[in-house]
Amino acid sequence: MVEDDELLRLTLVELFALWNYRVLQATNGLEALNLLVEGNEVVDLVLSDAVMPVLGGSGLLKQLRNRGIQTPVIMLTGHPIADGLEGLRKLGMVAWLTKPPDTIQLAETIYTALGQRRPD
């Protein structure tokens, strides 16, 4: 879970815990990238805010792909970026959700994304 808004991040982490997911947290894309590249944890899915200080979700997605990391990525945002969606999809973004996400839509999107997961 990559989100700079602490309240939203903690709320989503709590929700994921209720759904029996184990969650790693990062406050920006650079922190998440370090967790994914240097960490010992297996990460099955990245849920990231699109717009954050330091490194946003789009930059994080590009950096992951440049390093050969094919983990599925779901983007969250309150900002419209319709022009960039096709490029993000080509990089492997599996879904785009507006903030705050609808709980049912979020659960279904995560379920679908985890089902599409490819082994690295």
C-alpha positions in Angstrom: 0.0 0.0 0.0 1.7 3.2 -1.2 -0.2 6.3 -0.1 1.1 9.7 1.3 -2.3 10.5 3.0 -1.7 8.8 6.4 -5.4 8.5 7.3 -6.4 6.9 4.0 -3.4 4.6 4.1 -4.1 3.4 7.6 -7.8 2.9 6.8 -7.1 0.8 3.7 -4.5 -1.2 5.6 -7.0 -1.9 8.3 -9.6 -2.9 5.7 -7.1 -5.3 4.0 -6.3 -6.9 7.4 -10.0 -7.6 7.8 -9.8 -9.3 4.4 -6.9 -11.4 5.7 -4.2 -9.7 3.5 -0.8 -9.0 4.9 0.2 -5.4 4.0 3.5 -3.6 3.7 3.2 0.2 3.8 5.0 3.0 2.1 4.4 6.8 2.1 5.8 7.4 -1.4 7.0 5.6 -4.5 10.6 5.7 -3.6 10.0 4.1 -0.2 7.9 1.4 -1.9 10.6 0.8 -4.6 13.2 0.3 -1.9 10.9 -2.2 -0.1 10.3 -4.1 -3.3 13.9 -4.1 -4.5 15.8 -4.5 -1.3 13.2 -6.2 0.9 12.9 -9.9 1.7 9.1 -9.9 1.3 7.3 -11.4 -1.6 4.8 -8.8 -2.8 1.9 -10.1 -4.9 0.2 -6.7 -5.6 1.0 -3.0 -5.4 -1.8 -0.6 -4.7 -0.5 2.9 -5.2 -1.6 6.5 -5.1 -0.8 8.1 -8.5 0.2 11.5 -7.2 2.7 11.7 -4.3 5.7 13.7 -3.4 9.2 12.2 -4.1 8.0 9.5 -6.6 4.4 9.1 -7.7 2.6 5.9 -8.8 3.4 6.3 -12.5 7.0 6.8 -11.7 7.0 3.8 -9.4 5.4 1.6 -12.1 8.0 2.6 -14.6 10.9 2.0 -12.1 9.5 -1.4 -11.3 9.3 -2.4 -14.9 12.8 -1.1 -15.6 14.1 -3.4 -12.9 12.2 -6.4 -14.3 9.6 -6.5 -11.5 6.3 -7.5 -13.0 4.1 -7.3 -9.8 0.6 -6.1 -10.8 -0.1 -2.5 -9.9 -3.5 -0.8 -9.1 -3.5 3.0 -9.1 -5.6 5.2 -6.9 -6.2 8.8 -7.4 -8.4 11.8 -7.1 -6.8 13.4 -10.1 -7.9 12.8 -13.7 -5.2 11.6 -16.0 -7.2 10.0 -18.9 -4.4 10.9 -21.4 -1.8 8.7 -19.7 -3.9 5.6 -18.9 -3.0 3.7 -22.1 0.7 4.1 -21.4 0.3 2.9 -17.8 -1.7 -0.1 -19.0 1.1 -1.0 -21.4 3.5 -1.0 -18.5 1.2 -3.4 -16.6 -1.2 -1.2 -14.6 -4.1 -3.6 -14.1 -6.7 -1.1 -12.8 -7.3 2.6 -12.0 -9.7 3.5 -9.1 -10.8 6.9 -7.9 -10.3 7.9 -4.2 -11.8 7.0 -2.0 -12.4 3.7 -3.6 -15.7 1.9 -3.3 -15.2 -1.1 -1.0 -16.8 -3.6 -3.3 -15.1 -2.4 -6.4 -11.8 -2.4 -4.5 -12.3 -6.0 -3.3 -13.2 -7.1 -6.8 -10.3 -5.3 -8.4 -7.8 -6.8 -6.0 -9.3 -10.3 -6.5 -9.0 -9.9 -10.3 -5.5 -8.5 -10.2 -4.3 -11.3 -8.0 -5.8 -13.8 -10.4 -3.9 -12.3 -13.3 -0.6 -12.5 -11.5 2.3 -13.9 -13.5 5.3 -15.6 -11.9 8.5 -13.4 -12.1 
